[in-house]
């Protein structure tokens, strides 16, 4: 699959319209535009890079906007073995703890987020 970061080496469907992809040098999340409008905040949508019928969220920072809005999606990616489980991050596995963790990443690295 072609991604904004090059040809994918792996592609994991996390839910309808959402994929976690990796390439030789990078990766991230591809969220269908319709799904994004239904599930993500305006702030998170703004962080996505338009790519065909998707918004692309690179793995360094922008992905955090998706997980801050959608903690269950983070859990699904943990199940694939691609992300560190909450316990290894020192987090309780609750929605609030996951949201807070990823919101802090957003506030630190993404311009659209403020406390």
N, C-alpha and C positions, 0 to 999 in steps of 0.2 A: 504494500500500500504506500502510495506517495504521501508524505507529510510535509509540513513546513520546514522540517529539519532534515529532510532527505528521505530516502527509501527506508521503510520500516524493516527492522529485523524481527520485531515481535509486535503483536497486536492482540490485546485482551479486551473483550467486550465486558464492560462493567455493568451495563444495563442498556436498555433500548436507547440507541442514539449516542452512547458514550463509550469511548475507547481509550485505553491507556496504550501508548505506543512508544517503542524505543527504536533508535537508529544507531549506527555505529558511533556517533559522537554526541547524541542528544536525545530528547524525547519529551513527552508530556501527555496531556489529555486533549482529546478531540471531543467536543461536546456539540451535538447537533444544534443548529440555531433555534429550531422550534423547542427543543428540550431546554435550552438555555433560557428562553423567554418564559417558559413555564416554571422553572425550578430555581433560577439564580437571581440574585439582586442586581439592580442597575449597576452598582459598583463592580460586581463580578463580571457582568456582561462587558463592561467597558475594558476590562483587562484582557479579554479574549481577542486574539488576532484572527480576523476573517480568513477562512481558508475553505473554498468551495462551499459546501452546505454546513460547515462546522465553524465553531470558534475554537482556536487552538490556544492552549494554556501551557507554556513551556515549563519544564520541570524544575527550573531554578527558583522561580518566585511566583509566577502567575498562577500556577496550579493551586496555590494556597487559597486563592479567592474562591475556587470551586469547593474545596473541602471546608472552608469556613461556613459556606452556605449549605453544604450537603454532607454532613458527617458520615452518613451511611455509605456514601460512595467511597470515602476514605477506607471504611471497614472492608468494602468489597475488594479494594485494591490490595489491602493487607492480605486478604485471603489468597490472592494470586502469588504472594511471596515477593512482590515488587516493592512494598513499603514496610517500614519498621512498625511492629505492633505498638499500640499505645503504651503498654507496660514498659517497653524498652525506651520510650521517650519520657518516662516518669509521669504518664498521664493516667487518670482514671478513664475507663472505656465508655464514658458518658458523652452524649451529644454536646453538653455544655463545655466539658473539658476539651473536646476535640475542636469545637468552634473557637474557643478562647485561644488555643495554641496556634491555630492557623490564622486567626485574626491578627495575632501579634506579628506573624510573618508578613501579612498584608500591610499592616501599619508601618512596619520597618522598611519594606522594600517597594511597595506600590504607592504611587501618588494619590490614588483615589480614595484612600482609607485614612480616617482620622478617628481619634478617640472621642 
